[in-house]
């Protein structure tokens, strides 16, 4: 009985996380595209400067390149966790729990890593409004993804 009460909560969290991961992917894709288009360009006859970083972003600060890279990774794995999450919610059995929980845990770990870079970027204090939005979404996602993992595990333990 209690496990069936958790099913709508799990669906809500899965949908919410999916929407937020898609937004993170959109903003991260914009930042990556902008970095590729407007990044550091050097001619064939010139040498690289001493403090050249291959992860250079023209907007933001020194943490922006790492932040965007790991945010994109977390977003892709987070959207990928939707597939196993939908399968688990559809069947809602203990046999489908391990795949949903493992992919969700990997997405959460990558989200925490990206959130760490977001905190460093906030500390360095030079960034635009889109990056601030992506930071906020990743900080919120680190909590909602954990709640999703807790809900699907709580439902599994209440069925026993």
DSSP file (Angstrom, degrees, kcal/mol; ACC not computed):
  #  RESIDUE AA STRUCTURE BP1 BP2  ACC     N-H-->O    O-->H-N    N-H-->O    O-->H-N    TCO  KAPPA ALPHA  PHI   PSI    X-CA   Y-CA   Z-CA
    1    1 A X     >        0   0    0      0, 0.0     4,-1.1     0, 0.0     3,-0.2   0.000 360.0 360.0 360.0 -47.2    0.0    0.0    0.0
    2    2 A X  H  >  +     0   0    0      1,-0.2     4,-0.9   156,-0.2   157,-0.1   0.828 360.0  58.0 -68.0 -29.9    2.7    2.5    0.9
    3    3 A X  H  > S+     0   0    0      1,-0.2     4,-0.7     2,-0.2     3,-0.4   0.874 103.6  51.9 -69.0 -34.9    4.7    1.6   -2.2
    4    4 A X  H  > S+     0   0    0      1,-0.2     4,-0.6     2,-0.2     3,-0.3   0.791 104.6  57.4 -70.2 -26.4    1.8    2.6   -4.4
    5    5 A X  H  X S+     0   0    0     -4,-1.1     4,-0.5     1,-0.2    -1,-0.2   0.759 103.5  54.0 -72.5 -23.7    1.5    5.9   -2.6
    6    6 A X  H  X S+     0   0    0     -4,-0.9     4,-2.6    -3,-0.4    -1,-0.2   0.682  89.0  79.9 -81.7 -18.6    5.2    6.6   -3.6
    7    7 A X  H  X S+     0   0    0     -4,-0.7     4,-2.3    -3,-0.3     5,-0.2   0.908  92.7  45.9 -60.5 -46.7    4.6    6.1   -7.3
    8    8 A X  H  X S+     0   0    0     -4,-0.6     4,-2.4     2,-0.2    -1,-0.2   0.868 113.0  51.7 -65.2 -33.1    3.0    9.5   -8.0
    9    9 A X  H  X S+     0   0    0     -4,-0.5     4,-2.6     2,-0.2    -2,-0.2   0.917 110.1  48.6 -67.1 -41.9    5.8   11.2   -6.0
   10   10 A X  H  X S+     0   0    0     -4,-2.6     4,-2.4     2,-0.2    -2,-0.2   0.900 111.7  49.7 -63.8 -40.5    8.4    9.3   -8.0
   11   11 A X  H  X S+     0   0    0     -4,-2.3     4,-2.4    -5,-0.2    -2,-0.2   0.909 111.2  49.4 -64.5 -41.1    6.7   10.3  -11.3
   12   12 A X  H  X S+     0   0    0     -4,-2.4     4,-2.6     2,-0.2    -2,-0.2   0.937 113.6  45.0 -62.7 -47.3    6.6   13.9  -10.2
   13   13 A X  H  X S+     0   0    0     -4,-2.6     4,-2.8     2,-0.2     5,-0.2   0.875 112.3  52.1 -66.0 -37.2   10.2   14.0   -9.3
   14   14 A X  H  X S+     0   0    0     -4,-2.4     4,-2.2    -5,-0.2    -1,-0.2   0.922 112.7  44.7 -64.9 -43.6   11.2   12.2  -12.5
   15   15 A X  H  X S+     0   0    0     -4,-2.4     4,-2.3     2,-0.2    -2,-0.2   0.909 114.4  49.0 -65.5 -42.3    9.3   14.7  -14.6
   16   16 A X  H  X S+     0   0    0     -4,-2.6     4,-2.3     2,-0.2    -2,-0.2   0.932 112.7  47.1 -63.0 -46.3   10.7   17.6  -12.7
   17   17 A X  H  X S+     0   0    0     -4,-2.8     4,-2.8     1,-0.2     5,-0.2   0.898 110.3  53.6 -63.2 -40.0   14.3   16.4  -12.9
   18   18 A X  H  X S+     0   0    0     -4,-2.2     4,-2.2    -5,-0.2    -1,-0.2   0.940 109.7  47.4 -59.6 -47.5   13.9   15.7  -16.6
   19   19 A X  H  X S+     0   0    0     -4,-2.3     4,-1.9     1,-0.2    -1,-0.2   0.910 114.3  46.7 -61.1 -42.8   12.7   19.3  -17.3
   20   20 A X  H  X S+     0   0    0     -4,-2.3     4,-2.4     1,-0.2    -1,-0.2   0.892 110.9  51.2 -69.7 -38.3   15.5   20.7  -15.3
   21   21 A X  H  X S+     0   0    0     -4,-2.8     4,-2.4     2,-0.2    -1,-0.2   0.883 108.9  52.1 -64.6 -37.2   18.2   18.5  -16.9
   22   22 A X  H  X S+     0   0    0     -4,-2.2     4,-2.2    -5,-0.2    -1,-0.2   0.900 109.9  48.9 -65.1 -39.8   16.9   19.6  -20.4
   23   23 A X  H  X S+     0   0    0     -4,-1.9     4,-2.5     2,-0.2     5,-0.3   0.917 110.8  50.3 -64.8 -42.7   17.2   23.3  -19.3
   24   24 A X  H  X S+     0   0    0     -4,-2.4     4,-2.8     1,-0.2     5,-0.2   0.907 110.8  49.9 -60.9 -41.5   20.8   22.6  -18.1
   25   25 A X  H  X S+     0   0    0     -4,-2.4     4,-2.5     2,-0.2    -1,-0.2   0.889 110.4  50.6 -64.5 -38.7   21.6   20.9  -21.4
   26   26 A X  H  X S+     0   0    0     -4,-2.2     4,-2.0     2,-0.2    -2,-0.2   0.944 115.4  40.1 -64.5 -48.3   20.2   23.9  -23.3
   27   27 A X  H  X S+     0   0    0     -4,-2.5     4,-2.4     2,-0.2    -2,-0.2   0.903 116.5  50.8 -68.9 -40.5   22.2   26.5  -21.4
   28   28 A X  H  X S+     0   0    0     -4,-2.8     4,-2.5    -5,-0.3    -2,-0.2   0.885 109.4  51.3 -64.0 -38.6   25.3   24.3  -21.3
   29   29 A X  H  X S+     0   0    0     -4,-2.5     4,-2.5    -5,-0.2    -1,-0.2   0.896 109.5  50.3 -63.9 -40.4   25.0   23.7  -25.1
   30   30 A X  H  X S+     0   0    0     -4,-2.0     4,-2.6     2,-0.2    -2,-0.2   0.933 111.8  47.6 -61.3 -45.5   24.7   27.5  -25.6
   31   31 A X  H  X S+     0   0    0     -4,-2.4     4,-2.2     1,-0.2    -2,-0.2   0.898 112.9  48.0 -65.1 -40.3   27.8   28.1  -23.5
   32   32 A X  H  X S+     0   0    0     -4,-2.5     4,-2.1     2,-0.2    -1,-0.2   0.916 112.3  49.2 -66.3 -42.6   29.8   25.4  -25.3
   33   33 A X  H  X S+     0   0    0     -4,-2.5     4,-2.6     1,-0.2    -2,-0.2   0.911 111.8  49.0 -61.7 -43.1   28.8   26.7  -28.7
   34   34 A X  H  X S+     0   0    0     -4,-2.6     4,-2.8     1,-0.2    -1,-0.2   0.888 110.4  51.1 -64.7 -39.1   29.8   30.3  -27.6
   35   35 A X  H  X S+     0   0    0     -4,-2.2     4,-0.7     2,-0.2    -1,-0.2   0.882 112.4  46.4 -66.4 -37.6   33.2   29.0  -26.3
   36   36 A X  H  < S+     0   0    0     -4,-2.1     3,-0.3     2,-0.2    -2,-0.2   0.916 118.3  41.7 -69.8 -42.7   33.9   27.2  -29.6
   37   37 A X  H  < S+     0   0    0     -4,-2.6    -2,-0.2     1,-0.2    -3,-0.2   0.868 130.6  24.0 -72.6 -37.0   32.8   30.2  -31.7
   38   38 A X  H  < S+     0   0    0     -4,-2.8    -1,-0.2    -5,-0.2    -2,-0.2   0.113  96.0 116.2-119.3  20.3   34.4   33.0  -29.7
   39   39 A X  S  < S-     0   0    0     -4,-0.7     2,-0.4    -3,-0.3    -3,-0.1   0.108  79.2 -49.2 -77.4-165.2   37.2   31.1  -27.8
   40   40 A X        -     0   0    0     16,-0.1     2,-0.4    -5,-0.1    -1,-0.2  -0.547  56.9-171.7 -73.9 123.3   40.9   31.6  -28.1
   41   41 A X        -     0   0    0     -2,-0.4     2,-0.4    -3,-0.1    -1,-0.0  -0.968   3.4-177.1-119.3 131.8   42.1   31.6  -31.7
   42   42 A X        -     0   0    0     -2,-0.4     6,-0.1     4,-0.1     2,-0.0  -0.983  23.0-122.4-131.0 140.7   45.8   31.6  -32.6
   43   43 A X    >   -     0   0    0     -2,-0.4     3,-1.0     1,-0.1     0, 0.0  -0.266  30.4-107.4 -75.2 166.1   47.5   31.7  -36.0
   44   44 A X  T 3  S+     0   0    0      1,-0.2    -1,-0.1    -2,-0.0    -2,-0.0   0.751 117.6  51.6 -68.2 -23.0   49.9   29.1  -37.3
   45   45 A X  T 3  S+     0   0    0      2,-0.1    -1,-0.2     0, 0.0     2,-0.2   0.534  97.9  81.4 -91.3  -5.3   52.9   31.3  -36.8
   46   46 A X  S <  S-     0   0    0     -3,-1.0     2,-0.3     1,-0.0    -4,-0.1  -0.657  72.5-130.0-100.8 156.2   52.2   32.2  -33.2
   47   47 A X        -     0   0    0     -2,-0.2     2,-0.1     1,-0.1    -4,-0.1  -0.690  31.1 -97.2-100.6 156.8   52.9   30.3  -30.0
   48   48 A X        -     0   0    0     -2,-0.3    -1,-0.1     1,-0.1    -6,-0.0  -0.441  44.6-107.6 -68.8 143.4   50.5   29.5  -27.2
   49   49 A X    >   -     0   0    0     -2,-0.1     3,-1.3     1,-0.1    -1,-0.1  -0.257  29.6-108.2 -66.8 162.4   50.7   31.9  -24.2
   50   50 A X  T 3  S+     0   0    0      1,-0.3    -1,-0.1     0, 0.0    -2,-0.1   0.838 116.5  43.0 -62.6 -35.8   52.2   30.6  -21.0
   51   51 A X  T 3  S+     0   0    0      2,-0.1    -1,-0.3     0, 0.0     2,-0.2  -0.137  80.9 149.5-105.9  37.2   48.8   30.4  -19.1
   52   52 A X    <   -     0   0    0     -3,-1.3     2,-0.5     2,-0.0    -4,-0.0  -0.513  28.2-162.5 -73.6 134.9   46.8   28.9  -22.0
   53   53 A X        -     0   0    0     -2,-0.2     3,-0.3     1,-0.1    -2,-0.1  -0.976  17.7-149.4-117.8 128.8   43.9   26.7  -20.9
   54   54 A X  S    S+     0   0    0     -2,-0.5     2,-0.7     1,-0.3    -1,-0.1   0.708  98.1  61.1 -69.2 -16.1   42.3   24.3  -23.4
   55   55 A X  S    S+     0   0    0      7,-0.1     2,-0.5     2,-0.0    10,-0.4  -0.595  77.0 154.0-105.9  69.0   39.0   24.7  -21.5
   56   56 A X        -     0   0    0     -2,-0.7     2,-0.4    -3,-0.3   -16,-0.1  -0.848  22.9-172.4-102.3 130.4   38.7   28.5  -22.1
   57   57 A X        -     0   0    0     -2,-0.5     7,-0.1     4,-0.2     8,-0.1  -0.988  21.4-145.3-121.2 129.1   35.3   30.2  -22.0
   58   58 A X  S    S+     0   0    0     -2,-0.4     2,-0.3   -24,-0.1    -1,-0.1   0.708  87.7  55.0 -68.2 -17.9   35.0   33.8  -23.1
   59   59 A X  S    S+     0   0    0    -28,-0.1     2,-0.2     2,-0.1    -2,-0.1  -0.806 102.9  13.8-108.7 156.2   32.2   34.4  -20.5
   60   60 A X  S    S-     0   0    0     -2,-0.3     2,-0.2     4,-0.1    67,-0.2  -0.534  89.5 -69.6  87.1-150.1   32.5   33.6  -16.8
   61   61 A X    >   -     0   0    0     -2,-0.2     3,-1.3    -5,-0.0     4,-0.5  -0.497  62.0 -62.8-133.2-162.1   35.7   32.9  -14.9
   62   62 A X  T 3  S+     0   0    0      1,-0.3     4,-0.4    -2,-0.2     3,-0.3   0.748 129.3  51.2 -66.2 -24.1   38.4   30.2  -14.5
   63   63 A X  T 3> S+     0   0    0      1,-0.2     4,-2.6     2,-0.1    -1,-0.3   0.561  86.1  88.3 -87.7  -8.8   35.9   27.6  -13.3
   64   64 A X  H <> S+     0   0    0     -3,-1.3     4,-2.9     1,-0.2     5,-0.3   0.884  83.9  52.2 -62.0 -42.3   33.4   28.1  -16.2
   65   65 A X  H  > S+     0   0    0     -4,-0.5     4,-2.0   -10,-0.4    -1,-0.2   0.928 114.7  41.3 -61.4 -46.3   35.0   25.6  -18.5
   66   66 A X  H  > S+     0   0    0     -4,-0.4     4,-2.5   -11,-0.2     5,-0.3   0.903 114.9  52.9 -66.8 -41.1   35.0   22.8  -16.0
   67   67 A X  H  X S+     0   0    0     -4,-2.6     4,-2.1     1,-0.2    -2,-0.2   0.936 112.0  43.7 -60.2 -48.9   31.5   23.7  -14.8
   68   68 A X  H  X S+     0   0    0     -4,-2.9     4,-2.3     2,-0.2    -1,-0.2   0.902 113.1  52.4 -66.6 -40.9   29.9   23.7  -18.2
   69   69 A X  H  X S+     0   0    0     -4,-2.0     4,-1.9    -5,-0.3    -2,-0.2   0.943 115.0  39.7 -61.1 -48.9   31.7   20.4  -19.2
   70   70 A X  H  X S+     0   0    0     -4,-2.5     4,-2.6     1,-0.2    44,-0.3   0.798 112.3  57.0 -74.2 -27.1   30.5   18.5  -16.1
   71   71 A X  H  X S+     0   0    0     -4,-2.1     4,-2.4    -5,-0.3    -1,-0.2   0.895 107.6  48.7 -67.2 -39.0   27.1   20.1  -16.3
   72   72 A X  H  X S+     0   0    0     -4,-2.3     4,-2.4     2,-0.2    -2,-0.2   0.916 112.2  48.5 -65.6 -42.2   26.7   18.8  -19.8
   73   73 A X  H  X S+     0   0    0     -4,-1.9     4,-2.3     1,-0.2     5,-0.3   0.933 112.9  47.5 -61.6 -45.4   27.8   15.3  -18.7
   74   74 A X  H  X S+     0   0    0     -4,-2.6     4,-2.5    36,-0.3    -2,-0.2   0.889 111.8  51.6 -63.5 -38.6   25.4   15.4  -15.7
   75   75 A X  H  X S+     0   0    0     -4,-2.4     4,-2.4     2,-0.2     5,-0.2   0.909 110.2  47.4 -65.2 -42.7   22.6   16.6  -18.0
   76   76 A X  H  X S+     0   0    0     -4,-2.4     4,-2.2     2,-0.2    -2,-0.2   0.930 116.4  43.1 -65.9 -45.1   23.1   13.8  -20.5
   77   77 A X  H  X S+     0   0    0     -4,-2.3     4,-1.8     2,-0.2    30,-0.2   0.876 113.1  54.0 -68.9 -35.5   23.2   11.1  -17.9
   78   78 A X  H  < S+     0   0    0     -4,-2.5     4,-0.5    -5,-0.3    -2,-0.2   0.911 110.7  44.7 -64.1 -42.5   20.3   12.7  -16.0
   79   79 A X  H >X S+     0   0    0     -4,-2.4     3,-1.0     1,-0.2     4,-0.5   0.879 111.6  54.7 -67.6 -36.7   18.2   12.6  -19.2
   80   80 A X  H >X S+     0   0    0     -4,-2.2     3,-0.9     1,-0.3     4,-0.9   0.825  98.9  61.5 -64.6 -30.5   19.4    9.0  -19.8
   81   81 A X  H 3X S+     0   0    0     -4,-1.8     4,-2.2     1,-0.2    -1,-0.3   0.703  89.5  72.2 -69.3 -16.7   18.2    8.1  -16.3
   82   82 A X  H <> S+     0   0    0     -3,-1.0     4,-2.9    -4,-0.5     5,-0.2   0.872  91.7  57.1 -62.8 -36.3   14.7    9.0  -17.5
   83   83 A X  H <X S+     0   0    0     -3,-0.9     4,-1.9    -4,-0.5    -1,-0.2   0.956 113.1  36.8 -63.1 -51.0   14.6    5.9  -19.6
   84   84 A X  H  X S+     0   0    0     -4,-0.9     4,-2.2     1,-0.2    16,-0.2   0.826 115.9  56.5 -72.0 -28.3   15.2    3.5  -16.8
   85   85 A X  H  X S+     0   0    0     -4,-2.2     4,-2.5     2,-0.2    -2,-0.2   0.906 107.9  46.5 -66.9 -41.7   13.1    5.6  -14.5
   86   86 A X  H  X S+     0   0    0     -4,-2.9     4,-2.5     2,-0.2    -2,-0.2   0.907 112.1  51.4 -66.1 -40.5   10.1    5.4  -16.8
   87   87 A X  H  X S+     0   0    0     -4,-1.9     4,-2.2    -5,-0.2     5,-0.3   0.916 111.9  47.1 -61.4 -42.4   10.6    1.6  -17.1
   88   88 A X  H  X S+     0   0    0     -4,-2.2     4,-3.8     1,-0.2     5,-0.3   0.920 113.4  46.8 -66.6 -43.4   10.8    1.3  -13.3
   89   89 A X  H  < S+     0   0    0     -4,-2.5    -1,-0.2     2,-0.2    -2,-0.2   0.876 111.3  53.1 -67.6 -35.8    7.7    3.4  -12.7
   90   90 A X  H  < S+     0   0    0     -4,-2.5    -2,-0.2    -5,-0.2    -1,-0.2   0.933 124.8  24.7 -63.8 -46.0    5.8    1.5  -15.4
   91   91 A X  H  < S-     0   0    0     -4,-2.2    -2,-0.2    -5,-0.2    -3,-0.2   0.857  84.8-165.4 -88.2 -36.6    6.5   -1.9  -13.9
   92   92 A X     <  +     0   0    0     -4,-3.8     2,-0.3    -5,-0.3    -3,-0.1   0.891  39.5 132.2  52.5  48.9    7.1   -0.7  -10.3
   93   93 A X  S >> S-     0   0    0     -5,-0.3     3,-0.6     1,-0.0     4,-0.6  -0.803  72.1-112.8-122.0 166.0    8.7   -4.0   -9.2
   94   94 A X  H 3> S+     0   0    0     -2,-0.3     4,-0.6     1,-0.2     3,-0.1   0.685 112.7  66.1 -72.4 -16.2   11.8   -4.7   -7.2
   95   95 A X  H 34 S+     0   0    0      1,-0.2     4,-0.3     2,-0.1    -1,-0.2   0.808 103.9  43.7 -73.0 -29.3   13.4   -6.3  -10.4
   96   96 A X  H <> S+     0   0    0     -3,-0.6     4,-1.5     1,-0.2    -1,-0.2   0.567  94.9  82.9 -91.6  -8.6   13.4   -2.9  -12.2
   97   97 A X  H  X S+     0   0    0     -4,-0.6     4,-3.1     1,-0.2     5,-0.3   0.907  81.8  57.9 -63.6 -44.8   14.7   -1.0   -9.2
   98   98 A X  H  X S+     0   0    0     -4,-0.6     4,-2.3     1,-0.2     5,-0.2   0.895 108.7  44.6 -58.8 -41.1   18.5   -1.7   -9.5
   99   99 A X  H  > S+     0   0    0     -4,-0.3     4,-2.1     2,-0.2     5,-0.3   0.928 116.8  45.4 -68.5 -42.8   18.8   -0.3  -13.0
  100  100 A X  H  X S+     0   0    0     -4,-1.5     4,-2.0   -16,-0.2    -2,-0.2   0.914 116.4  45.9 -65.3 -42.1   16.7    2.8  -12.2
  101  101 A X  H  X S+     0   0    0     -4,-3.1     4,-2.1     2,-0.2    -2,-0.2   0.880 112.3  50.0 -70.3 -37.6   18.6    3.4   -8.9
  102  102 A X  H  X S+     0   0    0     -4,-2.3     4,-2.1    -5,-0.3    -2,-0.2   0.933 113.8  43.3 -69.8 -44.0   22.1    2.9  -10.4
  103  103 A X  H  X S+     0   0    0     -4,-2.1     4,-2.4    -5,-0.2    -1,-0.2   0.900 115.1  50.5 -67.7 -38.3   21.6    5.3  -13.3
  104  104 A X  H  X S+     0   0    0     -4,-2.0     4,-2.2    -5,-0.3    -1,-0.2   0.871 109.8  51.1 -65.6 -35.6   19.9    7.8  -11.0
  105  105 A X  H  X S+     0   0    0     -4,-2.1     4,-2.4     2,-0.2    -2,-0.2   0.889 110.0  48.5 -69.1 -38.6   22.9    7.5   -8.6
  106  106 A X  H  X S+     0   0    0     -4,-2.1     4,-2.3     2,-0.2     5,-0.2   0.920 112.3  49.2 -65.7 -42.7   25.4    8.1  -11.4
  107  107 A X  H  X S+     0   0    0     -4,-2.4     4,-2.1   -30,-0.2    -2,-0.2   0.891 111.5  49.8 -62.3 -39.0   23.4   11.1  -12.6
  108  108 A X  H  X S+     0   0    0     -4,-2.2     4,-2.5     2,-0.2    -2,-0.2   0.903 109.2  51.2 -66.7 -40.6   23.3   12.4   -9.0
  109  109 A X  H  X S+     0   0    0     -4,-2.4     4,-2.0     2,-0.2    -2,-0.2   0.917 112.4  45.7 -63.7 -42.5   27.1   11.9   -8.5
  110  110 A X  H  X S+     0   0    0     -4,-2.3     4,-2.4     2,-0.2   -36,-0.3   0.865 111.2  53.5 -67.5 -34.7   27.8   13.9  -11.7
  111  111 A X  H  X S+     0   0    0     -4,-2.1     4,-2.4     2,-0.2    -2,-0.2   0.899 108.1  50.1 -65.7 -40.1   25.3   16.5  -10.7
  112  112 A X  H  X S+     0   0    0     -4,-2.5     4,-2.0     2,-0.2    -2,-0.2   0.894 109.8  51.1 -64.1 -39.0   27.1   16.9   -7.4
  113  113 A X  H  X S+     0   0    0     -4,-2.0     4,-1.6     2,-0.2    -2,-0.2   0.935 112.4  45.3 -63.4 -45.6   30.4   17.2   -9.2
  114  114 A X  H  X S+     0   0    0     -4,-2.4     4,-2.0   -44,-0.3    -2,-0.2   0.864 110.2  55.6 -65.1 -35.2   29.0   19.9  -11.4
  115  115 A X  H  X S+     0   0    0     -4,-2.4     4,-2.4     2,-0.2    -1,-0.2   0.869 103.2  55.6 -64.9 -35.5   27.4   21.6   -8.4
  116  116 A X  H  X S+     0   0    0     -4,-2.0     4,-1.9     1,-0.2    -1,-0.2   0.918 109.3  45.6 -61.7 -43.2   30.9   21.7   -6.8
  117  117 A X  H  X S+     0   0    0     -4,-1.6     4,-2.3     2,-0.2    -1,-0.2   0.836 109.9  55.9 -68.0 -31.5   32.2   23.6   -9.8
  118  118 A X  H  X S+     0   0    0     -4,-2.0     4,-2.4     2,-0.2    -2,-0.2   0.906 106.6  49.8 -64.8 -40.6   29.1   25.8   -9.7
  119  119 A X  H  X S+     0   0    0     -4,-2.4     4,-2.1     2,-0.2    -2,-0.2   0.896 111.1  49.3 -64.4 -39.1   29.9   26.7   -6.1
  120  120 A X  H  X S+     0   0    0     -4,-1.9     4,-2.0     2,-0.2    -2,-0.2   0.894 110.5  50.5 -66.1 -38.6   33.5   27.6   -7.1
  121  121 A X  H  X S+     0   0    0     -4,-2.3     4,-1.3     2,-0.2     5,-0.4   0.885 109.4  50.6 -66.3 -37.7   32.2   29.7  -10.0
  122  122 A X  H  < S+     0   0    0     -4,-2.4    -2,-0.2     1,-0.2    -1,-0.2   0.901 109.2  52.2 -64.0 -40.2   29.9   31.5   -7.5
  123  123 A X  H  < S+     0   0    0     -4,-2.1    -2,-0.2     1,-0.2    -1,-0.2   0.873 107.1  51.3 -63.9 -37.7   32.9   32.1   -5.2
  124  124 A X  H  < S-     0   0    0     -4,-2.0    -1,-0.2    -5,-0.1    -2,-0.2   0.725  96.3-154.9 -76.8 -21.0   34.9   33.6   -8.1
  125  125 A X     <  +     0   0    0     -4,-1.3     2,-0.5    -3,-0.2    -3,-0.1   0.527  52.6 110.5  71.7  13.9   32.0   35.9   -8.8
  126  126 A X        +     0   0    0     -5,-0.4     2,-0.3   -67,-0.0    -1,-0.1  -0.904  44.0 111.0-122.8 104.3   32.3   36.8  -12.5
  127  127 A X        -     0   0    0     -2,-0.5     2,-0.1   -67,-0.2   -68,-0.0  -0.980  57.3-108.0-162.3 164.5   29.6   35.2  -14.7
  128  128 A X     >  -     0   0    0     -2,-0.3     4,-1.8     1,-0.1     5,-0.1  -0.367  40.3 -96.6 -96.5 179.2   26.6   36.1  -16.8
  129  129 A X  H  > S+     0   0    0      1,-0.2     4,-2.1     2,-0.2     5,-0.1   0.820 119.8  56.0 -69.2 -31.1   22.9   35.5  -16.0
  130  130 A X  H  > S+     0   0    0      2,-0.2     4,-2.2     1,-0.2    -1,-0.2   0.911 108.7  47.4 -67.2 -40.0   22.7   32.3  -18.1
  131  131 A X  H  > S+     0   0    0      2,-0.2     4,-2.4     1,-0.2    -2,-0.2   0.872 109.7  53.5 -67.8 -35.4   25.5   30.7  -16.1
  132  132 A X  H  X S+     0   0    0     -4,-1.8     4,-2.3     2,-0.2    -1,-0.2   0.897 108.7  50.5 -62.9 -39.6   23.8   31.9  -12.9
  133  133 A X  H  X S+     0   0    0     -4,-2.1     4,-2.4     2,-0.2    -2,-0.2   0.922 110.5  48.2 -63.3 -44.5   20.6   30.1  -14.0
  134  134 A X  H  X S+     0   0    0     -4,-2.2     4,-2.2     1,-0.2    -2,-0.2   0.881 110.1  52.8 -65.6 -37.3   22.5   26.9  -14.8
  135  135 A X  H  X S+     0   0    0     -4,-2.4     4,-2.2     2,-0.2    -1,-0.2   0.934 110.0  48.4 -60.2 -46.2   24.2   27.1  -11.3
  136  136 A X  H  X S+     0   0    0     -4,-2.3     4,-2.3     1,-0.2    -2,-0.2   0.916 111.0  49.9 -62.7 -43.6   20.8   27.4   -9.6
  137  137 A X  H  X S+     0   0    0     -4,-2.4     4,-2.9     1,-0.2    -1,-0.2   0.897 110.9  49.3 -63.6 -39.7   19.3   24.5  -11.6
  138  138 A X  H  X S+     0   0    0     -4,-2.2     4,-1.8     2,-0.2    -1,-0.2   0.874 110.1  50.4 -69.3 -35.4   22.2   22.3  -10.7
  139  139 A X  H  X S+     0   0    0     -4,-2.2     4,-0.8     2,-0.2    -2,-0.2   0.914 114.8  44.0 -66.5 -41.6   22.0   23.1   -7.0
  140  140 A X  H >X S+     0   0    0     -4,-2.3     4,-2.5     1,-0.2     3,-0.8   0.907 111.5  54.6 -67.4 -41.5   18.3   22.4   -7.0
  141  141 A X  H 3X S+     0   0    0     -4,-2.9     4,-2.6     1,-0.2     5,-0.3   0.835  98.4  62.2 -62.4 -33.2   18.9   19.2   -9.1
  142  142 A X  H 3X S+     0   0    0     -4,-1.8     4,-0.7     1,-0.2    -1,-0.2   0.846 111.8  38.7 -63.2 -30.7   21.4   17.9   -6.6
  143  143 A X  H <X S+     0   0    0     -4,-0.8     4,-2.2    -3,-0.8    -2,-0.2   0.909 116.8  47.4 -82.8 -46.1   18.6   17.8   -4.0
  144  144 A X  H  X S+     0   0    0     -4,-2.5     4,-2.2     1,-0.2    -2,-0.2   0.857 110.5  52.5 -68.4 -33.5   15.7   16.7   -6.2
  145  145 A X  H  X S+     0   0    0     -4,-2.6     4,-2.2    -5,-0.2    -1,-0.2   0.898 109.8  49.6 -67.0 -38.7   17.7   13.8   -7.7
  146  146 A X  H  X S+     0   0    0     -4,-0.7     4,-2.4    -5,-0.3    -2,-0.2   0.905 109.9  50.8 -64.2 -40.9   18.6   12.6   -4.2
  147  147 A X  H  X S+     0   0    0     -4,-2.2     4,-2.5     2,-0.2    -2,-0.2   0.897 108.5  52.5 -63.0 -39.4   14.9   12.8   -3.2
  148  148 A X  H  X S+     0   0    0     -4,-2.2     4,-2.3     2,-0.2     5,-0.2   0.928 109.9  48.0 -61.6 -45.0   14.0   10.7   -6.3
  149  149 A X  H  X S+     0   0    0     -4,-2.2     4,-1.8     1,-0.2    -2,-0.2   0.911 112.6  49.5 -62.0 -42.1   16.6    8.1   -5.3
  150  150 A X  H  X S+     0   0    0     -4,-2.4     4,-2.6     1,-0.2    -2,-0.2   0.887 109.7  51.6 -64.7 -39.1   15.2    8.1   -1.8
  151  151 A X  H  X S+     0   0    0     -4,-2.5     4,-2.2     2,-0.2    -2,-0.2   0.924 110.4  46.3 -66.5 -44.8   11.6    7.7   -3.0
  152  152 A X  H  X S+     0   0    0     -4,-2.3     4,-1.3     1,-0.2    -1,-0.2   0.854 115.9  46.8 -70.6 -30.1   12.2    4.7   -5.2
  153  153 A X  H  X S+     0   0    0     -4,-1.8     4,-2.2    -5,-0.2    -2,-0.2   0.882 110.6  52.2 -73.9 -37.4   14.2    3.0   -2.5
  154  154 A X  H  X S+     0   0    0     -4,-2.6     4,-1.8     1,-0.2    -2,-0.2   0.892 108.4  51.4 -64.5 -38.2   11.6    3.8    0.2
  155  155 A X  H  X S+     0   0    0     -4,-2.2     4,-0.8     1,-0.2    -1,-0.2   0.877 109.7  50.1 -65.4 -36.8    8.9    2.2   -2.0
  156  156 A X  H  X S+     0   0    0     -4,-1.3     4,-0.5     1,-0.2     3,-0.4   0.886 111.5  47.5 -69.4 -38.5   11.0   -0.9   -2.5
  157  157 A X  H >< S+     0   0    0     -4,-2.2     3,-0.5     1,-0.2    -1,-0.2   0.812 108.0  55.4 -73.7 -28.5   11.6   -1.3    1.3
  158  158 A X  H 3< S+     0   0    0     -4,-1.8  -156,-0.2     1,-0.2    -1,-0.2   0.696 100.0  61.6 -76.9 -16.7    8.0   -0.8    2.1
  159  159 A X  H 3<        0   0    0     -4,-0.8    -1,-0.2    -3,-0.4    -2,-0.2   0.718 360.0 360.0 -78.7 -20.8    7.0   -3.6   -0.3
  160  160 A X    <<        0   0    0     -4,-0.5    -1,-0.2    -3,-0.5    -2,-0.1   0.478 360.0 360.0 -74.5 360.0    8.9   -6.3    1.7
